[in-house]
Each structure stands twice: as structure tokens, then as C-alpha cells.
Amino acid sequence: MDLSIVIVNWNAGDYLKQCLNSIYENSSGLKIEIIVVDNNSSDNSSGMLKSSFPAVKYIANNVNVGFGAANNQGIRVCASEYILLLNPDTIVLPGALLTMVRFMESKADVGAIGPKILNPDKTIQYECARNAPTPLSEFFVMMTLHKRFPKSKLFGRYLMSYWDHEDEMEVEMLSGACAMMRKQAFDRIGMFDEKYFMYAEDTDLFRRIKEGGWKIRYVPSAVIVHYWGKSAAAAPYAMAVEAKKSMERYFKKHCGLFYVILHRIFTLIASLCMVAACLIMYLNIFDRKKTNLRMILIKHLYIMKWSIWI
């Protein structure tokens, strides 16, 4: 077996079907296995898999156990030395899988690699190669300063938005949407920390991979498309708060109480600023744009409430 692919699904059936088709269409030259772990989806994911993809190994959970825990279920039954963790809302482009496997075969000191990840409009998703987060970088992202000043090495440090992501290089973090791991790395540092329900579990894992002595490389010659957050879109406000909870858990685990306090303070300040900005804009824009603005406002109200321990 050349490659094991683990996909965690939650109510992303249509995207999952598209993802699986792209894998089978672009896996020439590789012997692959695909394991789909379903976190109690309420759509027709199960029926679609059984009818359209009978060769896929299917693990069905009776409850949503979380992203990391579900990935661990899939990893435990993988038969290959190379394991690709892939989101269901992705499309694998030609040559991506073979390129990543060949890269891993040629670099014995590399524990994880990630491809170039594109948005559906073919712009880069900067999360595919990034630095480790800090409370300040989280603040800059919440305030969208990395988008307003993408060439700034201060505001853009976390996502490295000042870099065009065209060069292969060693990085600190990859995107959990698509990353290939060496099974030996899991054997050395363990699998996902299941205390994270969703978000930051990949950040935690990549940090442990580096601390375990493995290198992490970004390989832009392999490319996928990611539709971004289609499962989380089913519960956007709860997931926004969950992302903050998970990042706090990461800071507590790896950086200490001081970082936790800073994260709370910066999150509160950013959410207050975003709420104020949304209210001002809401009074000065056309009705057709108010729906999206209302969603942003509500999201930051939820985050603000969480940030003051309510």
C-alpha cells in the first residue's frame, strides 16, 4: 500500500462525493486506500458512500466525537507508511498525491508535508504554510489586519501573507485540511490530542512533530482546492467560539497561563472593535449587504461573551 487517506466527514456529503471522485481520478501510479470516518452525519453521506464508493472503508460514529478523535480512528487502521489527512470539502488536482508520496520517500527526516491549497477562485489559502500562532497574531487575524496589510511582516507573520507561497521550504505549521504524515512520526509523538474537539488540534500536532525531531515541509508543486469550512458552516457561531476555546487550550498546553490571559484580553478587545465596526457599517450600507454583516456581528458577540468568561 503506497498511501492511506483519512477523511473525517460531518454533513458534507456532496463535497465528499466530489472529493472522492477527485482522488480516484488523480491517483494513477499509486496503490491507495481511503478511510472515511463519519461523525454522525444527518445527511445522506452513508448511503452515498455505500452506493457510489463501495471500496471505501467506512467508520460510522453514533455521536460527533470531534475532528481529532475521528482522525485517530482512521489512522489506527491505516495500512501505509504514508497517511494523508484530507478534508471532505477539497478537490485533489492532478499529480498532487504522487508528488507528495515521492517527496516523502526522498526525505527520511521529514515527518509531515503539505501542498499548496487554493480557494475555489484559485487564490492562495495562506493557512497552508504558516508560523506558530501567538495571542498577538490571533488579534491581528481577528482584526483582519493581515488582509488589509498583506505585505506587512508584522501583521502577516502568522500566515506569511507577505510571501507568495511558490517556494518549497521548511515551515512551522501546515493546514489540517490536507497534510501527509509519516506513520513513524505518529508512532514517535502520538496521534491527535482528543481534548481538542475541533480547531487547533492540527496546530498542536504539528508543534509536537517538530518537537519530536521531525521536519515539516511545504511542497507547492502539489496542489489541492479547498472550499473551506463547509461542515462548520452548519453551526457557524458555535464553531467560532469553539475555535477560540481550542486556541486557548493550545496556549495553556504549550505556552502557559500568561499566554492564556493575553489571548483572552486580545480576543475581547478585537471582538469589541469588530462589534462596533459592524454596528457603524450596518447603519450606513444597503439592505442587500446587511445579512452577511449581521452574521459577522452575531459571531463576534458570541466570541465577546466567551472572552469575558460568561
C-alpha positions as CSV (number, residue, x, y, z in Angstrom):
1,M,0.0,0.0,0.0
2,D,1.5,3.3,-1.1
3,L,-0.9,5.7,0.6
4,S,-3.7,5.7,3.2
5,I,-6.1,8.6,3.0
6,V,-8.2,9.5,6.1
7,I,-11.3,11.8,5.6
8,V,-13.4,12.9,8.5
9,N,-16.9,13.8,7.4
10,W,-19.8,15.6,9.1
11,N,-22.7,16.6,6.9
12,A,-20.6,17.3,3.8
13,G,-22.0,14.5,1.6
14,D,-22.0,16.5,-1.7
15,Y,-18.5,17.8,-1.2
16,L,-17.3,14.3,0.0
17,K,-18.5,12.8,-3.3
18,Q,-16.6,15.4,-5.2
19,C,-13.5,14.9,-3.1
20,L,-13.6,11.1,-3.6
21,N,-14.0,11.4,-7.3
22,S,-11.0,13.7,-7.5
23,I,-8.9,11.2,-5.5
24,Y,-9.7,8.3,-7.8
25,E,-9.3,10.4,-10.9
26,N,-5.8,11.5,-9.8
27,S,-4.2,8.5,-8.0
28,S,-2.7,6.9,-11.1
29,G,0.6,5.1,-10.2
30,L,-0.4,4.7,-6.5
31,K,-1.9,1.9,-4.6
32,I,-4.3,3.7,-2.2
33,E,-6.8,3.0,0.5
34,I,-9.4,5.5,1.7
35,I,-10.9,5.5,5.2
36,V,-13.9,7.8,5.8
37,V,-14.8,8.4,9.4
38,D,-18.3,9.9,9.8
39,N,-19.2,11.9,12.8
40,N,-22.9,11.1,13.0
41,S,-23.9,13.0,9.8
42,S,-27.6,13.6,9.3
43,D,-27.4,13.9,5.5
44,N,-27.1,11.0,3.1
45,S,-23.3,10.6,3.4
46,S,-23.6,6.9,4.4
47,G,-26.0,6.0,1.6
48,M,-23.9,7.8,-0.9
49,L,-20.7,6.0,0.1
50,K,-22.3,2.6,0.1
51,S,-23.8,3.1,-3.4
52,S,-21.1,5.1,-5.1
53,F,-17.8,4.1,-3.3
54,P,-18.1,0.5,-2.0
55,A,-14.3,0.2,-1.8
56,V,-14.0,3.0,0.8
57,K,-13.5,1.8,4.3
58,Y,-16.3,3.4,6.4
59,I,-16.3,4.0,10.1
60,A,-19.6,5.4,11.4
61,N,-19.8,7.1,14.8
62,N,-23.1,7.3,16.8
63,V,-22.1,10.8,18.1
64,N,-19.8,13.6,16.8
65,V,-16.6,12.7,18.6
66,G,-14.7,15.6,17.2
67,F,-12.2,16.1,14.4
68,G,-9.0,14.8,16.1
69,A,-10.6,11.8,17.7
70,A,-12.2,10.8,14.4
71,N,-8.9,11.2,12.6
72,N,-7.3,8.9,15.2
73,Q,-9.9,6.2,14.5
74,G,-8.9,6.3,10.8
75,I,-5.2,6.5,11.5
76,R,-5.3,3.3,13.6
77,V,-6.5,1.2,10.7
78,C,-4.2,2.6,8.0
79,A,-2.0,0.1,6.2
80,S,0.5,2.5,4.7
81,E,3.6,4.2,6.0
82,Y,2.2,7.5,4.5
83,I,-1.0,8.9,5.8
84,L,-2.9,11.8,4.1
85,L,-5.3,13.6,6.3
86,L,-7.8,15.3,4.0
87,N,-11.0,17.4,4.5
88,P,-14.1,16.3,2.6
89,D,-14.5,19.8,1.1
90,T,-11.4,19.5,-1.0
91,I,-10.5,18.6,-4.6
92,V,-7.3,16.8,-5.4
93,L,-5.7,18.2,-8.5
94,P,-3.7,16.1,-11.0
95,G,-0.3,14.9,-9.7
96,A,-0.7,16.1,-6.1
97,L,-0.9,12.7,-4.5
98,L,2.0,11.2,-6.4
99,T,4.2,14.3,-5.8
100,M,3.7,14.2,-2.1
101,V,4.4,10.5,-1.8
102,R,7.6,10.8,-3.9
103,F,8.7,13.7,-1.7
104,M,8.2,11.8,1.5
105,E,10.1,8.8,0.0
106,S,13.1,11.1,-0.7
107,K,13.2,12.9,2.6
108,A,13.6,10.5,5.5
109,D,13.9,13.3,8.1
110,V,10.5,14.9,7.1
111,G,7.5,13.9,9.3
112,A,4.8,15.9,7.6
113,I,4.3,17.8,4.3
114,G,1.5,20.0,3.0
115,P,0.6,21.1,-0.5
116,K,-0.3,24.4,-1.9
117,I,-4.0,25.0,-1.1
118,L,-6.2,27.2,-3.3
119,N,-9.5,28.7,-2.8
120,P,-12.2,27.9,-5.4
121,D,-11.3,31.1,-7.2
122,K,-7.6,29.8,-7.3
123,T,-6.3,32.4,-4.9
124,I,-3.9,31.0,-2.2
125,Q,-5.2,29.9,1.2
126,Y,-2.3,31.2,3.3
127,E,-3.1,28.7,6.1
128,C,-1.4,26.0,4.1
129,A,2.0,27.2,5.3
130,R,2.3,29.3,8.4
131,N,4.1,30.1,11.6
132,A,3.1,29.1,15.1
133,P,0.3,31.3,16.5
134,T,0.7,33.8,19.3
135,P,-2.0,35.8,21.1
136,L,-0.9,38.9,19.1
137,S,-1.1,37.0,15.8
138,E,-4.6,35.9,16.8
139,F,-5.5,39.5,17.4
140,F,-4.2,40.6,14.0
141,V,-6.3,37.9,12.3
142,M,-9.5,38.8,14.1
143,M,-9.0,42.4,13.2
144,T,-8.3,41.3,9.6
145,L,-5.1,43.3,9.6
146,H,-3.3,40.6,7.7
147,K,-5.8,41.2,4.8
148,R,-5.6,44.9,4.9
149,F,-1.8,44.9,5.1
150,P,-0.8,41.6,3.5
151,K,2.8,42.6,2.8
152,S,3.4,43.6,6.4
153,K,5.8,41.2,8.2
154,L,4.2,42.2,11.5
155,F,0.5,41.8,10.7
156,G,1.2,39.0,8.2
157,R,3.7,37.0,10.2
158,Y,1.3,34.1,11.3
159,L,0.0,33.4,7.8
160,M,3.1,34.7,6.0
161,S,0.9,36.7,3.7
162,Y,3.9,38.7,2.5
163,W,5.2,35.5,0.8
164,D,3.8,34.2,-2.5
165,H,4.0,30.5,-1.3
166,E,5.7,29.5,-4.5
167,D,8.9,28.0,-3.0
168,E,9.3,24.7,-1.3
169,M,10.6,25.3,2.3
170,E,10.6,24.2,5.9
171,V,7.7,25.7,7.9
172,E,6.3,25.5,11.4
173,M,2.7,24.7,10.6
174,L,0.5,23.3,7.8
175,S,-3.2,23.2,7.3
176,G,-5.2,20.3,8.7
177,A,-7.3,20.4,5.5
178,C,-4.6,18.5,3.7
179,A,-1.4,17.2,5.2
180,M,0.6,14.0,4.6
181,M,2.2,12.4,7.7
182,R,4.8,9.7,8.1
183,K,3.4,6.8,10.3
184,Q,6.7,6.7,12.1
185,A,6.0,10.3,13.3
186,F,2.7,9.3,14.8
187,D,4.5,6.3,16.5
188,R,7.0,8.7,18.0
189,I,4.9,11.6,19.1
190,G,1.4,10.1,19.4
191,M,-1.7,11.0,17.4
192,F,-4.1,13.9,17.8
193,D,-4.8,15.2,21.3
194,E,-8.5,14.3,21.6
195,K,-9.1,17.0,24.2
196,Y,-9.5,19.4,21.3
197,F,-13.0,18.9,19.8
198,M,-12.4,20.9,16.7
199,Y,-9.7,23.5,15.6
200,A,-6.1,23.9,16.8
201,E,-5.7,20.1,17.1
202,D,-3.6,20.3,13.9
203,T,-1.6,23.2,15.3
204,D,-0.9,21.1,18.4
205,L,0.1,18.1,16.3
206,F,2.5,20.0,14.1
207,R,4.2,21.5,17.1
208,R,4.7,18.1,18.6
209,I,6.0,16.7,15.3
210,K,8.7,19.4,15.3
211,E,9.5,18.9,19.0
212,G,9.8,15.2,18.2
213,G,12.7,15.9,15.9
214,W,10.9,15.8,12.5
215,K,10.9,18.4,9.8
216,I,7.8,19.9,8.3
217,R,7.9,20.9,4.6
218,Y,5.6,22.9,2.4
219,V,5.5,21.4,-1.2
220,P,3.8,23.8,-3.6
221,S,4.3,21.5,-6.6
222,A,1.3,19.5,-5.2
223,V,-1.9,21.5,-5.3
224,I,-5.5,21.0,-4.0
225,V,-8.6,23.2,-3.9
226,H,-10.3,23.7,-0.5
227,Y,-13.9,25.1,-0.2
228,W,-13.2,26.0,3.5
229,G,-15.4,25.3,6.4
230,K,-18.4,23.6,4.8
231,S,-19.1,21.3,7.7
232,A,-18.6,24.1,10.3
233,A,-21.0,26.3,8.3
234,A,-23.8,24.2,9.8
235,A,-23.2,25.8,13.2
236,P,-21.1,29.0,12.5
237,Y,-21.5,30.8,15.8
238,A,-20.8,27.7,18.0
239,M,-17.8,26.9,15.8
240,A,-16.4,30.4,16.1
241,V,-16.4,30.1,19.8
242,E,-15.0,26.6,19.6
243,A,-12.1,27.9,17.6
244,K,-11.2,30.3,20.4
245,K,-11.6,27.6,23.1
246,S,-9.3,25.3,21.2
247,M,-6.6,28.0,20.7
248,E,-6.8,28.8,24.4
249,R,-6.2,25.1,25.1
250,Y,-3.2,25.2,22.8
251,F,-1.7,28.2,24.6
252,K,-2.4,26.6,28.0
253,K,-0.7,23.4,27.0
254,H,2.3,24.7,25.2
255,C,2.9,28.3,26.4
256,G,1.5,28.8,29.9
257,L,-1.0,30.9,31.8
258,F,0.4,34.3,30.6
259,Y,-0.4,33.4,27.0
260,V,-3.9,32.3,28.0
261,I,-4.6,35.6,29.7
262,L,-3.2,37.6,26.8
263,H,-5.3,35.6,24.4
264,R,-8.5,36.4,26.4
265,I,-7.6,40.1,26.6
266,F,-6.7,40.4,22.9
267,T,-9.9,38.4,21.9
268,L,-12.1,40.7,24.0
269,I,-10.5,43.9,22.5
270,A,-10.8,42.6,18.9
271,S,-14.4,41.4,19.4
272,L,-15.4,44.8,20.8
273,C,-13.8,46.6,17.9
274,M,-15.4,44.3,15.4
275,V,-18.9,44.7,17.0
276,A,-18.5,48.5,17.0
277,A,-17.4,48.5,13.4
278,C,-20.3,46.2,12.3
279,L,-22.8,48.4,14.1
280,I,-21.5,51.6,12.4
281,M,-21.4,49.9,9.0
282,Y,-24.9,48.4,9.5
283,L,-26.4,51.9,9.7
284,N,-24.6,53.0,6.5
285,I,-25.0,50.3,3.9
286,F,-27.7,49.0,1.6
287,D,-30.1,46.3,2.8
288,R,-28.7,43.7,0.4
289,K,-25.4,43.6,2.3
290,K,-26.9,43.6,5.8
291,T,-27.4,39.8,6.0
292,N,-23.7,39.0,5.9
293,L,-22.9,41.9,8.2
294,R,-25.5,40.7,10.7
295,M,-23.9,37.3,10.7
296,I,-20.4,38.8,11.4
297,L,-21.9,40.9,14.2
298,I,-23.5,37.9,15.9
299,K,-20.4,35.9,15.6
300,H,-18.3,38.5,17.3
301,L,-21.0,38.9,20.0
302,Y,-20.7,35.2,20.8
303,I,-16.9,35.5,20.9
304,M,-17.1,38.6,23.1
305,K,-19.3,36.8,25.5
306,W,-16.9,33.9,25.7
307,S,-13.9,36.1,26.2
308,I,-15.3,37.6,29.4
309,W,-15.9,34.1,30.9
310,I,-19.7,34.2,30.6
